[in-house]
Amino acid sequence: SLGFIDDVALIAKGKSYEEANTKLTRMMEKRGGALQWSEEHHAEFELDKTALVCLSRKRVQSVTDPHKTIPAPKPAIVIRNHTIQPSSSHKFLGVIIDENLNFKEHAAHALAKGTKYTLACNRMIRPTKGIKSRLMKRLYEGVVIPKMLYAADVW
């Protein structure tokens, strides 16, 4: 049988992106590392679905305008000849983690999801043939609120 590994996070800290990426590559490829573990346990890392998010607010001077700063360039990482480009955000265990850890993207997603569920509840409550208000309250408290506030203590 063959399994796949989902929702694994490897975190490396370094003085530069390159140093952190080198540590991540080592964690994956070293003897006894994550890739060897996955082979021994018949659970495969899907490197095509692997994301690299560089968490930093580091800025450098712009080449085109010396009065401006821009986010520092983020290098890709290569694991088993597979290049993984850095992305600005990634969804992990239902939470969208962005490179600045400000969770704006996740908050917007949660608000949109809450709005969608609230409008769906609104369509179900009609004066003549809709569900009763006490049942709607239970539905709202049991579904809408948890959907909007999932992992709110994190973000």
VEXGUMAR-523842 format. One record per atom (N, C-alpha, C): residue in three letters; y, z, x. Coordinates in steps of 0.2 Angstrom, whole numbers, padded with zeros to 4 digits, always signed. Each point is the difference from the previous one (the first is absolute). Example, Ala and Ser with C-alpha at 12.3 -4.5 7.8 and 13.67 -1.06 7.14 Angstrom:
<recs>
ALA-0028+0039+0066/ALA+0006+0000-0004/ALA+0006+0000+0004/SER+0005-0004-0002/SER+0006+0001+0004/SER+0005+0003-0004/
</recs>
This chain:
<recs>
SER-0006+0000+0004/SER+0006+0000-0004/SER+0006+0000+0004/LEU+0006-0002-0002/LEU+0006-0001+0003/LEU+0005+0003-0004/GLY+0004+0005+0003/GLY+0006+0003-0003/GLY+0006-0002+0003/PHE+0006+0001-0004/PHE+0006-0001+0003/PHE+0004+0007+0000/ILE+0005+0000+0005/ILE+0003+0006+0001/ILE+0007-0001-0003/ASP+0002+0004-0005/ASP+0006+0000-0003/ASP+0004+0006+0001/ASP+0007+0000+0000/ASP+0005+0005+0000/ASP-0001+0005+0007/VAL+0000-0004+0005/VAL-0001+0004+0007/VAL+0007-0001+0003/ALA+0003+0005+0003/ALA+0006+0000+0003/ALA-0001+0003+0007/LEU+0002-0004+0005/LEU+0001+0002+0007/LEU+0007+0000+0002/ILE+0002+0006+0003/ILE+0007+0001+0001/ILE+0000+0001+0008/ALA+0005-0003+0003/ALA+0001+0001+0007/ALA+0008+0001+0001/LYS+0001+0004+0005/LYS+0007+0001+0001/LYS+0002-0002+0007/GLY+0005-0003+0001/GLY+0002-0002+0007/GLY+0008-0001+0001/LYS+0002+0000+0006/LYS+0007-0001+0002/LYS+0002-0007-0002/SER-0004-0005-0001/SER+0001-0006-0002/SER-0005-0003-0005/TYR+0001-0006-0003/TYR-0005-0003-0004/TYR-0006-0002+0004/GLU+0002-0003+0006/GLU-0006-0002+0004/GLU-0005+0006+0002/GLU+0003+0006+0001/GLU-0004+0005+0002/GLU-0004+0002-0006/ALA+0003+0001-0005/ALA-0004+0002-0007/ALA-0005-0005-0001/ASN+0001-0007+0000/ASN-0004-0005-0001/ASN-0006+0000+0005/THR+0001+0002+0006/THR-0005+0000+0005/THR-0005+0006-0002/LYS+0003+0006-0002/LYS-0004+0005-0002/LYS-0005-0002-0006/LEU+0003-0003-0005/LEU-0003-0002-0006/LEU-0006-0005+0002/THR+0001-0005+0004/THR-0005-0004+0003/THR-0006+0003+0003/ARG+0002+0005+0004/ARG-0005+0004+0003/ARG-0004+0004-0005/MET+0003+0003-0005/MET-0003+0004-0005/MET-0006-0004-0003/MET+0002-0007-0001/MET-0004-0004-0004/MET-0006-0003+0005/GLU+0002-0002+0006/GLU-0005-0004+0004/GLU-0004+0004+0005/LYS+0003+0006+0002/LYS-0004+0004+0005/LYS-0007+0002-0002/ARG-0004+0002+0005/ARG-0007+0002-0001/ARG+0001+0006-0004/GLY-0004+0000-0006/GLY+0000+0006-0004/GLY+0006-0001-0005/GLY+0004-0005+0000/GLY+0006-0001-0004/GLY-0002-0002-0007/ALA+0005-0002-0004/ALA-0001-0001-0007/ALA-0004-0006-0001/LEU+0001-0005+0004/LEU-0005-0006-0001/LEU-0007+0001+0001/GLN-0001+0004+0006/GLN-0007+0001+0001/GLN-0003+0005-0005/TRP+0004+0004-0003/TRP-0003+0005-0005/TRP-0001-0005-0006/SER+0004-0004-0002/SER-0001-0004-0006/SER-0007-0005+0001/GLU-0001-0002+0006/GLU-0006-0004+0001/GLU-0006+0005-0001/GLU+0000+0005+0003/GLU-0006+0005+0000/GLU-0001+0002-0007/HIS+0005+0001-0004/HIS-0001+0002-0007/HIS+0000-0006-0005/HIS-0001-0006+0002/HIS+0000-0006-0004/HIS+0006+0000-0005/ALA+0005+0002+0002/ALA+0006+0000-0004/ALA+0006-0004+0004/GLU+0002-0006-0003/GLU+0004-0004+0004/GLU+0008+0001-0001/PHE+0004+0000+0005/PHE+0007-0001-0001/PHE+0002-0007-0002/GLU+0003-0001-0005/GLU+0003-0006-0002/GLU+0006-0001+0004/LEU+0000-0003+0006/LEU+0006-0001+0004/LEU+0006-0004-0004/ASP-0003-0005-0004/ASP+0005-0004-0004/ASP+0004+0004-0004/LYS-0002+0006-0003/LYS+0004+0004-0004/LYS+0003+0006+0003/THR-0001+0000+0007/THR+0003+0005+0004/THR+0008-0001+0000/ALA+0004+0006-0001/ALA+0007-0001+0001/ALA+0003+0004+0006/LEU+0005-0002+0002/LEU+0003+0004+0006/LEU+0008+0001-0003/VAL+0001+0007+0000/VAL+0007+0002-0002/VAL+0003+0004+0005/CYS+0005-0002+0003/CYS+0003+0003+0006/CYS+0006+0005-0003/LEU-0001+0006+0000/LEU+0004+0005-0003/LEU+0005+0002+0005/SER+0006-0003-0001/SER+0006+0002+0005/SER+0006-0002-0003/ARG+0006+0003+0001/ARG+0006-0002-0002/ARG+0004-0003+0006/LYS-0003-0001+0006/LYS+0002-0002+0006/LYS+0004-0007-0001/ARG+0006+0000+0003/ARG+0004-0006-0001/ARG+0002-0002+0007/VAL+0001-0007+0001/VAL+0003-0003+0007/VAL+0006-0004-0002/GLN+0003-0002+0005/GLN+0006-0004+0000/GLN-0001-0007-0002/SER+0003-0003-0005/SER-0001-0007-0002/SER+0002-0004+0006/VAL-0004-0005+0001/VAL+0001-0005+0005/VAL+0006-0005-0002/THR+0000-0001-0007/THR+0006-0005-0002/THR+0006+0003-0001/ASP+0000+0007-0002/ASP+0006+0004-0001/ASP+0000+0006+0003/PRO+0003+0001+0006/PRO+0000+0007+0004/PRO+0003+0006-0004/HIS+0003-0001-0006/HIS+0003+0005-0003/HIS-0005+0003-0006/LYS-0006-0003+0000/LYS-0005+0001-0005/LYS-0006+0003+0003/THR-0004+0004-0004/THR-0007+0002+0003/THR-0005-0003-0006/ILE-0006-0001+0003/ILE-0005-0003-0005/ILE-0006+0004+0002/PRO-0005+0000-0005/PRO-0006+0004+0001/PRO-0003-0003+0007/ALA-0003+0005+0004/ALA-0004-0002+0006/ALA-0006-0005-0002/PRO-0001-0005+0004/PRO-0006-0004-0002/PRO-0006+0003+0001/LYS-0005-0001-0005/LYS-0006+0003+0000/LYS-0006-0005+0002/PRO-0003+0002+0005/PRO-0005-0005+0003/PRO-0007+0000-0004/ALA-0003-0005-0001/ALA-0007+0000-0003/ALA-0005+0003+0004/ILE-0006+0002-0003/ILE-0005+0003+0004/ILE-0006-0005-0001/VAL-0004+0000+0006/VAL-0006-0004+0000/VAL-0006+0004+0000/ILE-0005+0000-0005/ILE-0006+0003+0000/ILE-0006-0005+0000/ARG-0004+0000+0004/ARG-0006-0004+0001/ARG+0003-0008-0002/ASN+0004-0002+0004/ASN+0003-0006-0001/ASN+0003-0002-0006/HIS+0002+0005-0004/HIS+0003-0001-0007/HIS+0007+0003+0001/THR+0005-0004-0001/THR+0007+0002+0000/THR+0002+0003-0007/ILE+0003+0006+0001/ILE+0003+0003-0006/ILE+0007+0001+0000/GLN+0004-0004-0004/GLN+0007+0000+0000/GLN+0003+0007-0003/PRO+0005+0002+0003/PRO+0003+0006-0004/PRO+0003-0001-0006/SER-0001+0004-0005/SER+0003-0001-0007/SER+0005+0006-0001/SER+0005-0002-0005/SER+0005+0005-0001/SER-0003+0006-0004/SER-0005-0001-0004/SER-0003+0005-0004/SER-0007-0002-0002/HIS-0004+0006-0002/HIS-0007-0001-0002/HIS-0002+0005-0005/LYS-0004-0002-0005/LYS-0002+0005-0005/LYS-0006+0004+0003/PHE+0000+0006+0000/PHE-0006+0004+0003/PHE-0001+0006-0005/LEU-0006+0000-0003/LEU-0002+0005-0005/LEU+0005+0000-0006/GLY+0003-0006-0002/GLY+0004+0000-0005/GLY+0007+0001+0001/VAL+0002+0002+0006/VAL+0007+0001+0002/VAL+0002-0006+0005/ILE+0006-0002-0002/ILE+0003-0006+0005/ILE+0004+0004+0005/ILE-0003-0001+0006/ILE+0003+0003+0006/ILE+0004-0005+0004/ASP+0007+0001+0001/ASP+0004-0005+0003/ASP+0002+0002+0007/GLU+0002-0005+0004/GLU+0001+0002+0007/GLU+0006+0005+0002/ASN+0004+0002-0005/ASN+0005+0005+0001/ASN-0002+0006-0004/LEU-0005+0000-0003/LEU-0003+0006-0004/LEU+0006+0003-0005/ASN+0003-0005-0003/ASN+0005+0002-0005/ASN-0003-0001-0007/PHE-0005-0003-0001/PHE-0004-0001-0006/PHE+0004-0003-0006/LYS+0005-0004+0002/LYS+0004-0004-0005/LYS-0005-0005-0004/GLU-0004-0003+0004/GLU-0004-0005-0003/GLU-0005+0003-0005/HIS-0003+0006+0002/HIS-0004+0004-0004/HIS+0003+0002-0006/ALA+0006+0003+0000/ALA+0004+0003-0005/ALA+0001-0006-0005/ALA+0002-0006+0002/ALA+0002-0005-0004/ALA-0007-0002-0004/HIS-0005+0000+0004/HIS-0007-0002-0003/HIS-0002+0005-0006/ALA+0001+0006+0002/ALA-0001+0006-0005/ALA+0004-0001-0006/LEU+0006-0001+0001/LEU+0005-0001-0006/LEU-0002-0006-0004/ALA-0002-0005+0003/ALA-0002-0006-0004/ALA-0006+0001-0004/LYS-0005+0004+0003/LYS-0006+0001-0003/LYS+0001+0005-0006/GLY+0004+0005+0001/GLY+0002+0005-0005/GLY+0003-0004-0006/THR+0005-0004+0002/THR+0003-0004-0006/THR-0005-0004-0004/LYS-0004-0003+0004/LYS-0005-0005-0004/LYS-0004+0005-0005/TYR-0003+0006+0003/TYR-0004+0004-0005/TYR+0004+0003-0005/THR+0007+0002+0001/THR+0004+0002-0005/THR+0001-0005-0006/LEU+0001-0006+0002/LEU+0001-0005-0005/LEU-0006-0002-0004/ALA-0006+0001+0004/ALA-0006-0001-0004/ALA-0001+0006-0005/CYS+0002+0006+0002/CYS-0001+0005-0005/CYS+0005-0001-0006/ASN+0006-0002+0002/ASN+0005-0002-0005/ASN-0003-0005-0005/ARG-0003-0005+0002/ARG-0003-0005-0005/ARG-0006+0003-0004/MET-0003+0005+0002/MET-0005+0003-0004/MET+0002+0005-0005/ILE+0006+0003+0000/ILE+0003+0004-0005/ILE+0004-0003-0005/ARG-0002-0001-0005/ARG+0003-0004-0006/ARG+0000+0005-0006/PRO+0006+0000-0004/PRO+0000+0004-0005/PRO-0005-0001-0006/THR-0003-0006-0001/THR-0005-0001-0005/THR-0007+0000+0003/LYS-0001-0004+0005/LYS-0007+0000+0002/LYS-0001+0002+0008/GLY+0004+0003+0003/GLY-0001+0002+0006/GLY-0003+0007+0001/ILE-0001+0002+0006/ILE-0004+0007+0001/ILE+0005+0005-0001/LYS-0002+0006-0002/LYS+0004+0006-0001/LYS+0003+0002+0006/SER+0006+0003-0001/SER+0005+0002+0006/SER-0004+0005+0004/ARG-0004+0005-0003/ARG-0003+0005+0005/ARG-0005-0003+0004/LEU-0004-0005-0002/LEU-0004-0004+0004/LEU+0003-0004+0005/MET+0006-0003-0002/MET+0004-0004+0005/MET+0002+0005+0006/LYS+0002+0006-0002/LYS+0003+0005+0005/LYS-0006+0001+0005/ARG-0006+0001-0003/ARG-0006+0002+0005/ARG-0001-0006+0004/LEU+0000-0006-0003/LEU-0001-0006+0004/LEU+0005-0001+0006/TYR+0007+0001-0002/TYR+0005+0000+0005/TYR-0001+0005+0005/GLU-0001+0006-0001/GLU-0001+0005+0005/GLU-0007+0000+0004/GLY-0005-0003-0003/GLY-0006-0001+0003/GLY-0001-0007+0004/VAL+0004-0005-0002/VAL-0001-0006+0004/VAL+0007-0002+0003/VAL+0005-0001-0003/VAL+0006-0002+0002/VAL+0003+0004+0006/ILE+0001+0006-0001/ILE+0003+0005+0005/ILE-0005+0000+0006/PRO-0006+0001+0000/PRO-0004-0001+0006/PRO+0000-0006+0003/LYS+0000-0006-0003/LYS+0001-0007+0003/LYS+0007+0000+0004/MET+0005+0002-0003/MET+0006+0000+0003/MET+0001+0005+0006/LEU-0003+0006+0000/LEU+0001+0005+0005/LEU-0006+0001+0005/TYR-0004-0005+0000/TYR-0006+0000+0004/TYR+0002+0001+0007/ALA-0002+0005+0004/ALA+0002+0002+0007/ALA+0007+0001+0001/ALA+0003+0002-0006/ALA+0008+0001+0001/ALA+0001+0006+0005/ASP-0004+0004+0002/ASP+0001+0005+0005/ASP+0000-0003+0007/VAL-0003-0006+0000/VAL+0000-0003+0007/VAL+0007-0004+0001/TRP+0002-0003-0005/TRP+0006-0005+0000/TRP+0006+0004-0002/
</recs>
